[in-house]
Structures are given as C-alpha cells and as structure tokens.
C-alpha cells in the first residue's frame, strides 16, 4: 500500500510538470493535479473500505458485479445513446459522462472479472482439463469482445495475462495453456483485416519504427518518437524542473498526463527516477505475491494473482510504449496516470490484496483452487 501511495505522489508531480510550463508563486497546484488529488483521496477511501469486510463476501458479489460490468459495456455500444452521455474519444466509446466525472466501465470490469473467475475456480477441478478451460474462456471472451468493439484493444489485451495467472495458480496444465497460446498466435494474422484504419496505421508505424524509419516522426509516430526523445533527454540524473517543464511543453507530447507519463518522469528524474518507479511496482507485486502465498484460501490466492496479472501487464505495456519497445495502444500507468476510474480501480485492487492479508483463512478443506492434486487430463 505504501508503494502504491508513493507511486501516486510521483504521478501528481509528473502530471503537474506535464501540464504547466511555469507555475506562479500563488498557484502551487494546477487544476488537473487538483482533480487527481481528489481522485487519490477517493481511491484511498475506497481501498480502505473494501479491505474491511472479509474477502469471502466478495465471492458472493462476484457474478452480480460481472453482469453489471457487462451491462455497462453494452450500454456504451448502444447506437441510440446520445453523445452527451457517451461521447467518443479518439474514436472509442469508452466513457459515460456523469456530469461531475466521467466513468470508464472497462476499469471496473477488471475487478468484477477477477472476482468472477476466482469465484468460479474456487471449488472446481475441470479447468485442469483442456475442455474445462472453456468456461473461464467464455467469462473472459465477453468483456474482451465488448472492449474490442469500442474499440479499446489495449484494455482488452490485459485480460489475457490476468486469466493465465489465475489459471496457473489454480492448477491448470501448462501444456494446455501453451497450446492455446500457439493457436492464438497462428490465428492472429486473420484479425488484421478486421482492425480499424487507425489501428492498422499504428501497426504499420510501429514496424517502421523498429526498422529505424523516421519518415513518420511528424505524423503517425510523432507520439512515440517524442516520448523516446524525452526519455533520452532525462539521461541518468534527469533535468532541472524548469527545463523538464519546457522540454515536455515545447515538444508537445500528446497524452503526457496519461498514457505517456512515464516519459515525463524519466525526463524530470532521469533513469534513476524511472528505475525507482519500476522498483515501487516490484515492491507492490512482491507484497501481493507474498500475501497470496501465505493465504490458505484458494479464492483469495486466485483473486490476488488475477489482480497481479492486470497490474504487471499494464506496467509492462505502458513502459514499453514509452521507450519504443511496444506500439502505443492507449494503456495507462497504474497509480500514476491521470484518471479517476483508473485510480479508483487500482486502489480497489490494492484494497482486495490488503483484505486478504487482514483476514487470513486458518485452513481450507476440500479441493479448492490453487491446490493441484492428481494428474487430470
């Protein structure tokens, strides 16, 4: 929890650097940083509240929460919903305008999904067979398909690592999961014709970027090359604050308070700052992993591993986007990027981990998930 708080404070600093060129003496905090501070307090409060009741209570709420999340994702796609309620951003219908704040159902679908898969796996063994993986696959397919339709391929892709993490800890056979990955990789090229034009452009731009082609540095790859330039400008020790603000401002980095905030951190604090941020994520994941390892409850262990899968994949993809290893697909940096839904969801996940640590089960009888026994085929 302390690692998450440190990351959130680092994010507040980076958001302010990215959004304001020269703060005045009577203006210590900018408007976006003010909103993010409120989001942080709400997230801390929500995380604390969800840590209080026993996590077994959330196993009961899992399926209702899942169906509510699916209903919200469907609502986003209804053609007759006016733009005053669901306004497309960057071509995606992913937010519901509540007036005082925008709600992103995809974020809350992550929590509902983890709880649902964990609740399903807690007393079953059929997922240790290849055919038995069908039900977890269907539970995953529904939100992934709806998110792809928005389109939000970045968030949709995060469900897969989370699913695999939960299946592995629940005792699924590695060879079965490997076979699924192989089939998916062979089928991947058939999906390309179904992509939106701007998604195809990103793939083409990414391939050119890997080849060192800078002819697209002023159009399709402007965001990627600018982020990499700011990362390089940070060097080892970073830039003084006024110079970092100027570099970010005059380079006009898109989404500098959101998807590309890691490049702002490195520009200001250098590679040491970037490494510190990654170290804090490592501390969070280590704490969550130890909590899962010490728990004797299959539901708790699977739930925590699902949360870890989401966070680890999200950090890996976001940092990869910022340093040019991966294409830009619209993934935020947990705890750090601006956004109320993202901040709240990340702290809800943290609260679930804390909950398991506070309500440790003395023992589990029967064949619960996370306790492989036998060699089912």
N, C-alpha and C positions, 0 to 999 in steps of 0.2 A: 504493500500500500504506500509506503514511503517512497519507493522507486517511482510509482505512478504519480505521486504528488510532485516529486522533483521534475519529472518529465513535463507535467502540466505547467509548472512555473517556467521551465525553459521555453515552452511553447508560447506563453504570454510575452516573454521578452522577444522571441523571434517574430511574433505577429506584429508587435509594435515597430520593430526595426523594418519589417517589410512594408508596413502601411504608412509610415510617417517619415518624411525626409528630414525635418528639423523640428522637434518638439519645442514649444515655447516654455519659458520658465514657469508660467502659470498653468501649464497644460501637461501635467506629468503622465497622464494616461489617455490614449486615444479612444475613439468611440468603439472601434472593433475590439480592442483589448478590454474595454469595459464590459461588452457583451460576453466575451469569452470568460471573463472573471465570474460573471453571473452563472454562466454555464458550468463552470468548475464547481462553484458552491452547490448548485443543484445536483451535479453529479456526485459530489461527496456525500450529500444528504441522502440521495437515492441508494448509493452503495452502502452507506451505514444502515439504512432501513432494511435493505434486502439481506444484510448479514445477521439480523436479529432472529427471525423465526428459523426453525430447523429447516435445512435444505430439503428434507423429505416432503415438506409442504409443497415445494415447487414441482415435485414429481407428479402431484395430483393436478396442478395447474398447467402442466406441460401441453397436453393436447388442446385444451381451450385456447391457450396462448398461441399455439401454432395456427389454429383455424382463424383467429383474429388477425394474425400477421398475414396469412394468405388472403383474407378478405380485403385488407388494406392494400396489398399489392395488386389485387384485381381492380380495386377502386381506381387506382392510378391509371389504369389502361382503358377505362370506360370512355368511349368517344364523346358522350354527351355531357361529361363533367366540364363545367366552364373553366377557362384559363384563370379566372380569378381565384379558383380553388387549387387547381393543378396546372401550374404554368411550366411548360418545358424549359429546361436549362441545358444549354449545349446539346440540344436535340434529344434529351432524355426526360421522360415524365417520372420523376423520382421523388417529388416533394409535394406535401399537402400544406397549403397556406392556411394557418390557423389564426392569422391576424397578428398576434403578438410574437409568433415564432413559426418557423417552417418545420414541419415534421417529415422525417425521412424514414418511411416504414421499413426499408431494407435493413437499416441498422438494428431495429428492434426484432426483425425476423431472425437475426443471428442468434439472439438469446433464446427466443422461442424454439428455434430449430435445435440448438444444443440440448435444451431440456427435453425435447420430444424424443430425439434419438437416444439419449441416455435413459429416459424412462422406458422406451421400447426394449432396449438391450438388457435392462437390469435383471430380468428373470428368464431370459431366453438363451438357447444354445444353437438355434438353427442358423445363426449368422456364421457359424463355423463351417457351414457347407456353402458351396458355390451358389446353389439355388436360393439358399437362405438369405443371401445378400440382396435379394430383390426388394424386400420391404424397406430396409434403410435406403436403398437406391431410389425408391419411389418417393419416400419422405424428402429426399434431397432434390429430386428432379422437379418437383412442383415449384418451390421458390426459385430455383435456378432458372427454370423456363420462364417464369414471370419476370424475373430480373433481366434476363436476356432480351425479353420483348420490350423493355422500357426504351432504349436498350442501356443496360449497365453491366457490361461483360466483366468489368473489374471486380465488382462486388460478387457477382455470380461465381466467379472462379474461386473465391475464398472459401466457398462451402466445401469444395473437394478436399483440401488438406484437413479441414476440421473433421469431415466424415472419416477419412482414413485414420486420423489419430484416434478417434473414438472406436473404430472397428479393431484396430491393432490392440489397444488396451483391453478391449472386451474379449479378445481371444480369437479373432478372425484369422484365417490362414494366410500367411504372407504370399504363398504361391497363387491363391485365388485373387488377391488384390493386385499382384503383379500382372496376372493375365488380363484383368480389367484395364489396367494402365496401358498395356500393349495394344489392346483392342481400340482404346480411345485414341492412342497416337496414330494408329493406322487410319482411323476414321476422320481424324482432324482435318485433312485437306478437303474433305467433302463439305465442310462447313463454310469454307471461304466464299463460295458464290452467294451464300445466304447473308453475308455481312452487309451492313450499311456502307455507302460510299466513303464516308469519313473514316470508318473503321478500316476499310481496305487501304485508304491513304496512309493511315498510321503504320500499318504493317509494311507497306512499301517504303515509307520514310525510315522506319526502323532498320530495314535491311540495308538501305543506302547509308544510314549512319554507321552500321557495323563495317561497311566497306570503306569508310572514311570519306564519303561523298558529302561535301559541304555546300553543294549547289542548292540544297533545300534549307539552308540555315536561316533564311529570311522568311520562310513560309511554313511548310508542314513540320519542319524540325526546329523551328525557332525556339519553342519552349525547352526542348531537350538540350540544344546546344547552349542556350543561355544559362540553364541550370548548371551544366557542367563547367561553364566559364566561371560562374560564381563559386563553385566548389574549388576550382583551381586557384581562384583569387584568394581564398582563405588561407592557403598554404598550411603550415603546421600550427602556427600560433594564432591565426585569424587576423582580421583587420580592426583598427580602432572603430568605435561605434559610429562616429560621424561619417567616416569613409565607407563603412559597411552599408549604412543607410543610403548613401549616394550611389554606390555600386548597384544595389538592388533597385533603387528608384529609376536611375537613368538607363539601366539595361532593360527596364520594363518587363520583368519576368512575370508571365501570366500565372495566376493561382499561387502567388508567393506566400499567401497566408494560409494556404490549404494544402493541395497536393505536393507543391514544391517547397515546402517549408524547411525540409532537411538541408537544401542548398543554402538557405538563408542562415541556418545555424552554423554550417561549416564556414560560410563566408565571414561571419562575425567571430566565431570562436575557433576556427581552424580545424584541422584533422583531430586535434585533441578533444575539441568540443563534440565533433561527430562521433568519435570513439566513446566518449563519456555517455552520450545518448544511447548508443548501442549497448554499452555496459549496463545502463539502467534497465533496458529491456531484458538483458540477460538476467539481472537480479530478479526482476518480476517473474520471468519464466522459471527460474530456479526455485523461487519461493512457491510458485504454483505447483511445480513438479514435486517438490518435497511434500507439500500438503496432500497431493494425490497419492503419493507413495505411502504416507503414514495412515491414510484412511483405509478402513477395512470394509467400506461400503462400496459396492460395485457401481451404484448410480452416481455417487459422489466422484469416484475416480474417472468414470467415463465423461461426466459433465465437465470436470476440470480440464481433461485432455482435449475436449472439444473447444473449450474457450482458448486454451493454449494454441491449438491449431489455427484458429482465426487470427489471434494476435501475432503469432510468429510469421504466418504467411503475409499478413498485411504489412508488417515492418519490412520483411524481405523484399516485397514487391515495390513498396514506396521508395526505399533507399535505392533499389536497383533502377527505378525510374529516374531518380535524381542524378545518379552518377553515370547513366548511359548504358547500363547492363541490360535493362529491360525496356520494352516500349511503354509509353505513357498511356495508362488505361484508367486514370481517374480514381486512384486509391489514396485515401488519407493516411496520415501518420498517427497512430493511436496516442491519445493523451495530449498530443502536440498540435495537430492541425485545428484550424478554426472550424467550429460547427457544434451546435447544441445537441443534435441527435447522436453524433459520433462520440462526443464527450460523455453524454449520459449513458450510452450503451457500454462504453469501455469501463466506466465506473460500476455499472451494474455487474459486468463480468468479474471485476475485481471484488465486488461485494459477495458474489457467489463463492469465489475461492476463499475469502475470509470466513464466510459462513461455515464451510466445511471444516476449517481449522478450529472454529469455536464450538462446533457441535460434532465432535468426533465420535463415530459409532464404536461401541466396545467390541462388537463382533457381528458377523453376518453368517447366517446359516443357509444351507441350500446352495444351489448353483447360480450365484449371481454373476453379472458381467464383471469382467476383469479377473476372473479366476479360471483360466483354461484348465480343463481336465478331460482326459480322453483324447482320442485322435479321430474325431468325426470327419467324414469325407463328404 
